[in-house]
Amino acid sequence: MTDPRAHTDHRSVAMIVGSVSEPSLNARFGDALARLAPRAGLTITTVPIDGLPFFGAHLQKAEDYPDVGRELKDAVDGADGLLVVTPEYNRSIPGVLKNAVDWLSRPVGESSFPGKPTAVIGTSKGVISTAVAQAHLKSILASQGANLVGSPEAYIRYSEGLVDDEGNVTDADTEGFLLTFLRAHRALIDALDEG
Ligand code: FNR
């Protein structure tokens, strides 16, 4: 893998956090990833999903696609990569996240996913963390043509204080692992760009 410390340029990543909870563990975790990102040659910008209405097929016409959907798509389409931070709800992804995925998948022929270098991560306090939610999400995204980071998988079990109030990861091993994860995303972005 390319040494990201050698990068003088940064690649942009749109980050969607699949939670509208207040506070949200995954939003806090996403903030920590954004803070680490420059060390992996990435600049992460959060793309909000809390203002999206429920998607329905009546909304999918390209000629009058709602502005709120266009704004979401523009933010993702304009970034070099997509990072999705998912909680796990009832052994799957939260409905708000699936709703955002549906908005991004339309209008027909204008999906934001085909070829997009995409990384999936998430945190919960559960013993298997977000493993099942991530498996579902990866299946959905692969079906839409996203190019997924296959390795490492990142199921982060959240323990109290893992991310401090300044957004620092307090455990050195976890921080190192998250840097490895972000560098794999950067490497995929570069590889697809060159290919
Ligand atoms: C949960 N939670 C949860 N955790 C988990 O590890 N596996 C699960 O299947 C579920 N299921 C679940 C369902 C519902 C409806 C809620 C509200 C919660 C707990 C969940 O991990 C916890 O609430 C996290 O804080 C959710 O992430 P955010 O929203 O705080 O980012």
Residues whose N, C-alpha, C, O or C-beta is under 5 A from the ligand:
A	BS01	FNR	S19 S21 P23 S24 L25 N26 A27 P87 E88 Y89 N90 R91 T123 S124 K125 G126 S129
